[in-house]
Amino acid sequence: MRVLVTGAGGRLGRMVLPRLRGEGWTVRATSRRARTDPSVEWVVVDLATGEGLAEAVADVDAVLHLASSPNRGRQTHRVDVLGTRRLVVAAGQAGVRHLVYVSIVGVDRVPIPYYRHKLAAEQVVAAGPVPWTVLRATQFPEFLDDMLRGASRLGPVLGDPAVLAQPVDPAEVAERLVRRLTAGPLHGIEEYGGPEVLRYDAAVRAWNAARRSRRPLLPVRIPGKLGRALRSGGLVTEATPTGARTWADHLVDTYGGTAAR
Ligand SMILES: NC(=O)c1ccc[n+]([C@@H]2O[C@H](COP(=O)([O-])OP(=O)(O)OC[C@H]3O[C@@H](n4cnc5c(N)ncnc54)[C@H](OP(=O)(O)O)[C@@H]3O)[C@@H](O)[C@H]2O)c1
């Protein structure tokens, strides 16, 4: 069985590739630039233009669609929505039997522009000719970590203390995706989150402790519908099973108790 993985060189893609090979899949992987790797067949595909797409989907049984261009306005629309449509159409013409799309928990209720595009892409997948599965994951801890770095550039850590998050390890998401791919089309949406729901202030406390930092949290209440959605659990899921690796596990692995102030 051959699977095409889009965005295979990204954070999630790098975790998915060895797991697919381990399950016996022959992997074709896409990137916008030429790459070499003896264990994977790399092909050049640009979803914004459709370059390389017809060749990429030829002779594959399944597609695992991870590619995305977050938070880039019109380019996000071009890649995530129109690019997903191009992919779905090409896969349908090539007779692909299962397309798995990775999305994000909350795309249907948290008013963030990127999420609007992800939701539209889900709808393109569901309306398309290829039997499908959508896996919505919660945020990766690396994303939360990067966000906290950004939020503390000026000294204190800015943020709304009551926002809820449920970080999930991308390696566990990769495993779930491979399992879903192998199980065949769900014709539906599954959610997958981390093992614990954390308030932003608790996440910041643990982050500071791991980094031996005393940066105070400067509370900034996020206004309006967005704030309400984030505080009321728009980014979290009650779905089970969940991943097992916690925010604390990520912090130990990343900072190991030795990070500088
Ligand atoms: N990060 C999170 O917290 C999170 C949580 C839940 C779900 N997700 C979803 O998981 C997926 C993967 O996330 P990630 O963190 O692994 O993202 P990532 O590291 O940014 O990887 C995304 C990949 O998309 C590819 N890409 C970008 N523009 C493209 C274009 N025009 N044509 C073809 N490919 C293009 C890039 O590949 P090249 O540069 O090699 O072309 C890039 O490696 C995304 O769909 C994201 O929405 C992420």
The ligand as an SDF file (V2000), in Angstrom:
LIG
                    3D

 48 52  0  0  0  0  0  0  0  0999 V2000
    0.9790   22.9160   15.3560 N   0  0  0  0  0  0  0  0  0  0  0  0
   -0.0950   22.5620   16.0720 C   0  0  0  0  0  0  0  0  0  0  0  0
   -0.2020   22.8400   17.2830 O   0  0  0  0  0  0  0  0  0  0  0  0
   -1.2230   21.7850   15.3840 C   0  0  0  0  0  0  0  0  0  0  0  0
   -2.2530   21.2640   16.1650 C   0  0  0  0  0  0  0  0  0  0  0  0
   -3.2700   20.5350   15.5310 C   0  0  0  0  0  0  0  0  0  0  0  0
   -3.2400   20.3560   14.1440 C   0  0  0  0  0  0  0  0  0  0  0  0
   -2.2150   20.9140   13.4170 N   0  0  0  0  0  0  0  0  0  0  0  0
   -2.2170   20.7140   11.9650 C   0  0  0  0  0  0  0  0  0  0  0  0
   -1.2160   19.7570   11.6480 O   0  0  0  0  0  0  0  0  0  0  0  0
   -0.7080   20.0150   10.3510 C   0  0  0  0  0  0  0  0  0  0  0  0
    0.8020   19.9940   10.3830 C   0  0  0  0  0  0  0  0  0  0  0  0
    1.2430   20.9100   11.3600 O   0  0  0  0  0  0  0  0  0  0  0  0
    2.7870   21.1490   11.6030 P   0  0  0  0  0  0  0  0  0  0  0  0
    2.9210   21.8100   12.9260 O   0  0  0  0  0  0  0  0  0  0  0  0
    3.5450   19.9090   11.2770 O   0  0  0  0  0  0  0  0  0  0  0  0
    3.0580   22.2570   10.4710 O   0  0  0  0  0  0  0  0  0  0  0  0
    4.4380   22.6820    9.7940 P   0  0  0  0  0  0  0  0  0  0  0  0
    5.6070   22.1930   10.5570 O   0  0  0  0  0  0  0  0  0  0  0  0
    4.3030   24.1500    9.5180 O   0  0  0  0  0  0  0  0  0  0  0  0
    4.3830   21.8890    8.4070 O   0  0  0  0  0  0  0  0  0  0  0  0
    3.4600   22.2350    7.4230 C   0  0  0  0  0  0  0  0  0  0  0  0
    4.0410   21.8720    6.0800 C   0  0  0  0  0  0  0  0  0  0  0  0
    3.1660   22.3780    5.0640 O   0  0  0  0  0  0  0  0  0  0  0  0
    3.9210   22.5190    3.8900 C   0  0  0  0  0  0  0  0  0  0  0  0
    3.4280   23.6000    3.0380 N   0  0  0  0  0  0  0  0  0  0  0  0
    3.3260   24.9270    3.3370 C   0  0  0  0  0  0  0  0  0  0  0  0
    2.9120   25.5970    2.2520 N   0  0  0  0  0  0  0  0  0  0  0  0
    2.7460   24.6770    1.2520 C   0  0  0  0  0  0  0  0  0  0  0  0
    2.3440   24.7570   -0.0990 C   0  0  0  0  0  0  0  0  0  0  0  0
    2.0840   25.9340   -0.7250 N   0  0  0  0  0  0  0  0  0  0  0  0
    2.2870   23.6160   -0.8300 N   0  0  0  0  0  0  0  0  0  0  0  0
    2.6070   22.4220   -0.2660 C   0  0  0  0  0  0  0  0  0  0  0  0
    3.0070   22.2810    1.0100 N   0  0  0  0  0  0  0  0  0  0  0  0
    3.0780   23.4140    1.7550 C   0  0  0  0  0  0  0  0  0  0  0  0
    5.3600   22.8390    4.3230 C   0  0  0  0  0  0  0  0  0  0  0  0
    6.2050   21.9400    3.6270 O   0  0  0  0  0  0  0  0  0  0  0  0
    7.4650   22.4220    2.7200 P   0  0  0  0  0  0  0  0  0  0  0  0
    8.0070   23.6880    3.3380 O   0  0  0  0  0  0  0  0  0  0  0  0
    8.4140   21.2690    2.8220 O   0  0  0  0  0  0  0  0  0  0  0  0
    6.9010   22.6230    1.3650 O   0  0  0  0  0  0  0  0  0  0  0  0
    5.3870   22.5100    5.8200 C   0  0  0  0  0  0  0  0  0  0  0  0
    6.4200   21.6120    6.1370 O   0  0  0  0  0  0  0  0  0  0  0  0
   -1.3370   21.3350    9.8800 C   0  0  0  0  0  0  0  0  0  0  0  0
   -2.3860   21.0510    8.9920 O   0  0  0  0  0  0  0  0  0  0  0  0
   -1.8720   21.9600   11.1580 C   0  0  0  0  0  0  0  0  0  0  0  0
   -3.0040   22.7560   10.9400 O   0  0  0  0  0  0  0  0  0  0  0  0
   -1.1990   21.5880   13.9950 C   0  0  0  0  0  0  0  0  0  0  0  0
  1  2  1  0
  2  3  2  0
  2  4  1  0
  4  5  1  0
  4 48  2  0
  5  6  2  0
  6  7  1  0
  7  8  2  0
  8  9  1  0
  8 48  1  0
  9 10  1  0
  9 46  1  0
 10 11  1  0
 11 12  1  0
 11 44  1  0
 12 13  1  0
 13 14  1  0
 14 15  2  0
 14 16  1  0
 14 17  1  0
 17 18  1  0
 18 19  2  0
 18 20  1  0
 18 21  1  0
 21 22  1  0
 22 23  1  0
 23 24  1  0
 23 42  1  0
 24 25  1  0
 25 26  1  0
 25 36  1  0
 26 27  1  0
 26 35  1  0
 27 28  2  0
 28 29  1  0
 29 30  1  0
 29 35  2  0
 30 31  1  0
 30 32  2  0
 32 33  1  0
 33 34  2  0
 34 35  1  0
 36 37  1  0
 36 42  1  0
 37 38  1  0
 38 39  2  0
 38 40  1  0
 38 41  1  0
 42 43  1  0
 44 45  1  0
 44 46  1  0
 46 47  1  0
M  CHG  2   8   1  16  -1
M  END
$$$$
